[in-house]
Amino acid sequence: MNLKEIIPKPEAMLREGVIVLAGVLLAAFVLSRFPKLQAFVSNNSVTVKDPSGNVLF
């Protein structure tokens, strides 16, 4: 098995990185424009707290 066949080319990795970044920015923009959608996502998110009550996740 050749390692060069497994690891994608830098151009492909960069392209996927740009696609993911654009998706995250688009989602953040959409959530900022629709308060009801933002509340829906916030209410349906899981919050993990440590024993002191600090939010971890």
C-alpha positions, 0 to 999 in steps of 0.5 A: 500500500502506497502512502501517496495513494491514501493521503489526498493532494494538497489542492483537494485538502484545501478545496474541502477546507474552503467548503467546510469553512464556507458552510460554517460561515453560512450557517452562522449567518443564517442563525444570526438572521433568524432569532427563532431558528437560533432559539430552536438550535439553542434549546435542542443543544446538549450542555455538559457541565462540570461539578462546579457548574461550568459549561464544558460543551 
